[in-house]
């Protein structure tokens, strides 16, 4: 018995149309590819801009945390830290403001902070480590530049400072353990 071939009009017509309109079909395929690439690029740029906007907002506020509270007592901070939804608690105390003549025009806070606070406030060490002793200090490179101190560990720094709004004091610290960027 012979096998009869079945006439399939749609595939036959499709092949004929592709053969007769090659130029138009190539332009259509090229247009589809370019449109796909355009949308992929557009979405990639949009996501990148969104991420950069979030990062810029974090840097403007000074930290990348979900909540910041001021004026808490140690007991209140401990209650918050003990909550099961709290992953990490950073602590910081502003001790005063540096008032050296070389620092005029720049607000330089003298601050105690724990490691978590330093990490989330863009003040984590890039060289050395966090200060551990009372005579250690960490300064950013722009403050070192204004004070005329080389960017090396172990330098001695003299700061004139004001406790809160009270009387001025003098702090002589050696061995800055890190430099960080603002």
N, C-alpha and C positions, 0 to 999 in steps of 0.2 A: 504494500500500500504506500502511496505517495503522500508525502507531507505537503500540505498546501500552505503557501505563505500567506499570511494575513496582512492585508493592507492597513497600515497604521498612518492615517493622514497627518496627525499632529506632529510626530517626530519628523516626518518627511518635510512638511512645510517649515518647521523650525530650522532644519538644516539648510533648506533652500534660502530662507530669509537671512540667515547668518552669512551665507556665501555671497549673496547679492549686496548686502549692506555692511561689509567688513569695516569700513571707515567709521560709520556711525556707531557701530557696536563697540569698536575700540575706544571711541570718545566716551561712550556711556560707561564702559568699565573703568576708564581713567577717572571720570567724574565721581563714580562711586568710591573708588580708592581714595581720591583726594578729600572727599567729604568725610570719609571715615577717619582719615588722619587728622583733619581739621577738628572734628569733635573730640578725638582722643587728646589732642594737644590742648584744646580749650578746657576740658575737664581736669587735665593734669595741672595746668596753670591756675585754675580756680582753687583746687585743693592746696596748692603750694601757697597761694596768696592768703588763703584762709588760715593756714598754719602760721604763716609769718605775722598775720594780724594778731593772732592769739599770743604769740611770743612777744610781739611789740607791746601789747597791753600788759603782759606779765612784767616786762622790764620797766614800764612806766610806773606801775604800782610798787615795784621794788622786790617782788617775790612771786613765786608760782604756786602758791598754796590756795586751798579752797576757802579758808577762813582766817581772818586776822583779828585778834582782840587785844585791846589795850586796857591797862588799869586792873588787871586781874590779880587777886591775891594768890599766894602759893597754893593754898587749899583749893581755890577755884580751878587753878590750872591743873592740879592733880586730879580733881574730879573729871575734868574734860579728858585728860590723858588716859584715865581708867575706863572710859567708855569703849565698848567693843567696836564701834564704827571708826574710832580714831586710830589711824595707822601710825602717825608720828606727831610729836609735839616739839616745836622749836621754841626756845626761850631766848629772850634778849632783854638787856637793861641798858638804857642810855645813861652813861655816867656823866657825860658833859660834852662840851664843844671845844675843839681845839681853836686857839686864838693867836697862833704865831703870826707875826707880821707877814711872812712869806705865804701864808694861807688866806690872805685877805681876798674876798670875792668867792671863796670856795667854802661850802659848809662841810666841815669834817667832824663827824660825831665820834666820840670815844665811847665805845660800846662793848659790853660783855655779851657773848652769844655762845650757845652750844653748837655742836656740829650740825644738827638738823636745821637750825636757823640759818647757819652759814650756807649750807647746801641750797636751800630754797630761796635765799635772798641774793643769789648770784655773787656771793662773797666766799665761795669755797676756795681753798688753797690751790694754786697752780704750781707753786714752788714751796717746798718746806711742808710745815704742818700747822695745825691750829695752835695758838699760844697755850701753854700749860701753866707757866709760873707767873707770879705777879710782875716780874720785870720783863716779860715778853710782850710783844705787840705785833700786830699784822697790819700792814698798810698797803694801799693800792699804789700802782706805779705812778699815777699822776701826783699823788701826795708826796711820794719820795722825790719826784722831779722838782716840785715846788720847794721842798726843804733842802734840795741840793745833796741828797744822799744817794750813793750808788745803789743800783738794783742788785744787791748781794745780801745773802743771809749773814747775820751776826753783826750788823751795823748798829751803832748807838743812835738813838733818836731822842731829842729833847722837845717836849710839847708843852706849851703854855696853854692851860685850859681852864674852863669855867665849869664848876659843878652846877648843873641845872641853871638857875638864875642867881645862884649865890656867889660866893667869893672865888676869885681866881686861884689856881693852884699851879704846881709845876710837876711834871711827870718826866722822869728820865728813864727810858726803857732801852734795854739792849736786846740783841738777838731776836729781831723780827723773824718769825718762823715761816712766813709766806708772803707772797704778793698776790693780790687778786685784782680782777678787773671789775670796774663798775658797770 
